[in-house]
């Protein structure tokens, strides 16, 4: 059901006596924000007969809110239900995520930081993609890596002066494995030599696109110290892969997993997306069953977000609305299937423009949850990020506060202004 502006009136005024008789809902301009949100929610729910799984709760990190209330001695589940109208299934999800996190994360050691290194290149740009990503060419990659290595070396010096070390390392993108073997090895070598120490407990390289994963690249990943990779099918349906602009086939995904199984890399993550164009709950269930059969230790179930920076919003801006009911069914199928196969939810986050206003959830086999993913969602650690579009977040524990230090997104401008990016880190971190 869609509601037009003509269906009702909402009035926000300083003085209740100014309320017009024809106004359906009066919300005072002053007062508690959540009170206003509840009034509006109750009114709209009454008009439409609809309820939202996440109630009036906004923000990217509901798990962080749950854990903060728990640490403060409050009852997060009662508060989320009573004050935020969060549904019991979503409260149950938060409970499960928090329980898993407590088995993984201990108090942060002094000076521990997460390291993120971004490679803004892919073989092609996917229809739904809103990240900093460009079609790769050899000259662009070489120029970019020269600037990136300069930033990495300067950052290592800043970290040393600040007393930081890498607790975890994550090379993401884009698609890092879209680099050719020579450039990929240079990236891994620089990362190992600059940041990898015996204090680093986790090193991840995001492969992502199956067609970029080769036996030699996996050998290099293992040789240079990484112990986690991602292979991201998104779907196992060929028609959908064609629609969203992926160059690989389901057979390529199976081949990539077979190569990875022989590489000796400990943990493989696979991503799937609910709500892709023309997909049904049955399609998603088939994809998930096939991916589970391939044996990844982590599986992340994303909800399609139709964002402004994607091609999808220009081609089909209402897809997210149309797929909302399907996404609910897909998420329910995913939660049930993954629980039956001993995968446990360990981190989750939400984004704007998600189909059905739902969430993304990372699942892991026991003992394989990613520390980096948990830390970045809890926002209780400094994350130092390098590369085009990378945003460092410096954590001040005494104030429970983060300060952002951002790089420019355009990789060409990043190359031209690399000295400025380093100066930003010098000021922001030190």
KAWOHU-V98508 format. One record per run of one state. SS is the DSSP state (H for helix, E for strand, - for the rest). FROM is the first residue (numbers start at 1). LEN is the number of residues. If there is no record, write none. Layout:
ss: (SS:SS)
from: (FROM:FROM)
len: (LEN:LEN)
This chain:
ss: (-:H:-:E:-:H:-:E:-:H:-:H:-:H:-:H:-:E:-:E:-:E:-:H:-:E:-:H:-:H:-:E:-:H:-:H:-:E:-:E:-:H:-:H:-:E:-:H:-:E:-:E:-:H:-:H:-:H:-:E:-:E:H:-:E:-:H:-:E:-:E:-:E:-:H:-:H:-)
from: (1:5:8:10:14:16:19:25:29:33:49:62:72:76:85:88:105:112:120:121:123:134:136:138:163:165:174:176:179:181:196:202:209:210:213:215:224:228:232:234:235:238:245:250:262:267:275:281:295:298:304:305:306:312:316:319:323:324:341:343:350:354:355:358:360:366:371:379:382:387:391:397:401:407:411:417:418:430)
len: (4:3:2:4:2:3:6:4:4:16:13:10:4:9:3:17:7:8:1:2:11:2:2:25:2:9:2:3:2:15:6:7:1:3:2:9:4:4:2:1:3:7:5:12:5:8:6:14:3:6:1:1:6:4:3:4:1:17:2:7:4:1:3:2:6:5:8:3:5:4:6:4:6:4:6:1:12:1)
